[in-house]
Amino acid sequence: MCYYDSEIADLSALLMAHHFSMSFQYIQPTEEQKELMQEFRDKFEVLAAELHSKVPSCRGLSLALTKLEESAFWLNKGITKND
């Protein structure tokens, strides 16, 4: 490994450490972000209610609701740009 390769490896390790460090930190959303998150939360709630009213209780419905909840989570993370 040449000197240049070791610098890249060191930089890569630092970036990875920073990424993992940031992955577990709380990011306080701005008021604008909170409003956007609530706007989408309301839409997710409407969709969940429609799913409950139109789809019989079954594993498929449970999975769809779980994935909807997961989507809401990832959307909030995306809105606060905490990747």
Residue, then its C-alpha position, 0 to 999 in steps of 0.5 A: m500500500c502506498y502513502y496515498d492509499s493509506e491516506i484514503a483509508d484513513l479518510s474513509a475510516l474518519l468518514m465512516a466514523h462520522h456517519f455512524s456517529m451522526s446516525f444515532q444523534y437526535i436532530q431537532p427539526t426546524e419549525e418548517q420541517k415540523e410542519l412538513m412532517q405533520e403534513f405528511r403524517d396527516k396523509f399517512e393517517v388518512l391512508a392508514a384509515e382507508l386501508h383499515s376500512k377497505v382491506p380485510s384484516c389479514r397478514g397483507l394488511s398488517l404488512a402494508l400498515t407496518k411498511l406505511e409506518e416505516s415509510a413515515f419514519w424514513l420520510n422524517k429522517g429524510i426531511t431532517k437530512n440525517d442520513 
